Structures are given as structure tokens and as C-alpha cells.
Amino acid sequence: VGHCHPDIVKAAHEQNQVLNTNSRYLHDNLVDYAERLSKTLPEKLCIFYFLNSGSEANDLALRLARQYTKHEDVIVLDHAYHGHLTSLIDISPYKFRNLEGQKEWVHVAPVPDTYRGLYREDHEDSVTAYADEVKNIIEHAHKRGRKIAAFFVESLPSVGGQIIPPAGYFQKVAEHVHKAGGVFIADEIQVGFGRVGKHFWAFQLQGEDFIPDIVTMGKPIGNGHPLACVATTKEIAEAFAATGVEYFNTFGGNPVSCAIGLAVLDVIEKEHLQAHATEVGNFLMKTLKEQQIKHPIIGDVRGCGLFIGVDLIK
């Protein structure tokens, strides 16, 4: 919502003057913030864990998936990046290919890129073709005695090239993953909180009939303040709690962080930033497409709201 936004600075300052403590001590800000976030999400995503960074959120999402499914393996998209922790480097092809390589429990699916990918705009059914790649990975894993815990994906792959997955892709993938006993994790850390304009969450671009099992949030959630969140279903949270090992994060969801999170939501609403993202994004897309006509080096212009990619070609 902008560097040093006065409303965010004020919320942080006022709460810092009153109390900041660890999250073992209950505070109204925590409850109020969870309730506000819940209103932006589908009803079944009703349990919230608060953390301090997107990497923490994605690591917890991985733990939730494995505890709930009792499976280990994870399917990710090629070129993906999900964070800097060891567990996340392992599921980030963007990183692990330069380090120790791909682990046995990690499976890489092609990015659903209809411009440069395996199945392009001229394909008769790119949605099914890309989803079938995931289905084939699952079947191959099962033949090797492996079991899928999760399909872990950015709702809009960013490091992978500012990709807009074709509508319906997530639904078909989720069907295959659920059939295999896994869950669908939507990483909204870079693309959530109204950035795409027409929706608050990027996964909603796929349609109202698609709901992830777990959603992770970070980056814009605190406007630069260390804050992150994992939203999931009651069933997954109960399976996680059943271990008897409670989840505790010393400063995740502390009063100051939640005050800032609430202020961010207020600013997004008060300043109509979703509509602004749509308006500015449409202008930028129009301008870039005009340049594409003039310059053959611009192969593709794609995007939604303020998530935009320009593909340069030789």
C-alpha cells in the first residue's frame, strides 16, 4: 500500500505504545485480524496460523499437508521458488538445480505456459494436457511406491515467468491430487491481497468452483512488516493438532503485527486499491500491447491487474 503509509505507521506506533508480546498471550487484535481475513476467503478456509515470513508460512503448509495425508511427496511446477528454508529449497527447482539436485520425494510438472510451454495457444485443449502431466506424475510415483502429499503452486507463477495458468487448470489438477490422497496448496505470497485487481486472491481467477486446501500469505500482508499467514480447513488443522505437538511461533500474530495487518486491509478497502490495480494494470497492458505492435522483439504481453509479464524474443 506504499512505503511508510501513514495509516500503517500510525497503527504500528499506537500498538507499540500499549503492548507487544508473544502469542501465548491472547489479544483482541489476533482474533479481529483472523476474522477480517476470513471474510476475504472461501468459507471452508477458516483456520489461521500467523507467522513472520512467507518462508515460514510455506514450511508450515508443507508440514500440514504431510501430517494430514500421511504422505511425503510433493509436486511442484518447473522453475518454482517457494522460500529460503531447507525444506523449501528442496521444492524449488529454481534453486535446487544449482545445489544438490532434485530429491526423490519431489516431482516437477511443466509450467502451464501457453506461450512458450509444451502446450500452447493453438493446442486443442491445453488445460487438460497440462493437468494430465500432473496425473502422469502421480501414476508414475505410485508405481514406485511413492504417495503424494501435496501439489504446491504459486497461484500465478512469478519466478517461472509471470505466467497466467489457463482457467480450469487448477480444478483438473486438484481432482487428480485429491484422488491420490493429496492436498492443493496455493502460494499467494507474491500475488495475493488484491494485486490481480478483479479478485482479492489470485487463485480466484480460476473460477468460483475452485478452492485450495491450504493458502499461504506473506510479502504485502504487512506492507514490509514481518508478517505471514497460513489459512486452511478445519479438517487439516485438526489432523495437525492431533499429533499433540502444538504449533507455537513466538512472535507470529503478535499484537503489533496484527494491528499492522488490520491497517493494511483497511487501506486496501478505503483507497479502493483493487480497483486501482485493475485500472493501472489495464492501462499498462494496453500500452505494452501497443509497443508490441511496433517492436518484434516483444513476443508476448500477459497479465492481470498489477501482475504483468513481457516476453522478449530474438
BELSUL-V334516 format. One record per pair of residues at least 6 apart in sequence whose C-alpha atoms are under 6 Angstrom apart, sorted by sequence separation. I is the first residue (numbers start at 1). J is the second residue. D is the distance in whole Angstrom. If there is no record, write none. Layout:
BEGIN
I,J,D
I,J,D
END
This chain:
BEGIN
66,72,6
82,88,6
89,95,6
114,120,4
157,163,5
194,200,4
292,298,5
302,308,6
89,96,6
114,121,5
119,126,5
156,163,6
193,200,5
302,309,5
156,164,6
301,309,6
192,201,5
301,310,5
82,92,6
192,202,6
218,228,4
300,310,6
81,92,5
217,228,5
300,311,5
80,92,5
217,229,5
299,311,5
80,93,6
81,94,6
216,229,6
298,311,6
299,312,5
79,93,5
80,94,6
216,230,5
298,312,5
299,313,6
78,93,6
79,94,5
215,230,6
297,312,5
215,231,5
297,313,5
214,231,6
112,130,6
214,232,5
213,232,6
281,305,4
281,306,5
185,212,6
278,305,5
55,83,5
184,212,5
187,215,6
188,216,6
189,217,4
277,305,5
184,213,5
185,214,5
186,215,5
187,216,5
188,217,5
189,218,4
277,306,6
78,108,6
183,213,6
185,215,6
189,219,6
77,108,5
78,109,6
155,186,6
73,105,4
74,106,5
75,107,5
76,108,5
77,109,5
78,110,5
150,182,5
154,186,6
155,187,6
73,106,6
75,108,6
77,110,6
78,111,6
149,182,4
150,183,5
151,184,5
152,185,5
153,186,5
154,187,4
77,111,5
148,182,5
150,184,6
153,187,6
168,206,6
167,206,5
171,210,6
222,261,5
131,172,6
135,176,6
127,169,5
131,173,5
155,202,6
155,203,5
112,165,6
73,147,6
74,148,6
73,148,5
74,149,6
71,147,5
73,149,5
74,150,5
75,151,5
76,152,5
71,148,6
72,149,5
74,151,6
197,274,4
71,149,5
197,275,6
69,149,6
80,160,6
194,274,5
197,277,5
79,160,5
197,278,4
66,149,6
65,149,6
196,304,5
197,305,5
196,305,4
196,306,6
195,306,6
162,309,5
57,216,6
54,218,5
68,236,6
68,239,5
57,229,6
53,226,6
57,230,6
67,240,6
52,226,5
53,227,6
54,228,6
52,227,4
53,228,5
51,227,6
52,228,5
51,228,5
50,228,6
51,229,6
50,229,4
49,229,6
49,230,5
48,230,6
48,231,5
47,231,6
47,232,5
45,231,6
47,233,6
45,232,5
46,233,6
45,233,5
44,233,6
52,252,5
51,252,4
50,252,5
50,253,5
29,255,6
23,250,6
22,250,5
30,258,6
22,251,5
29,258,6
33,262,6
23,254,5
22,254,6
20,255,6
20,256,6
15,256,6
12,256,6
11,259,6
12,260,6
11,260,6
8,260,6
8,263,6
END
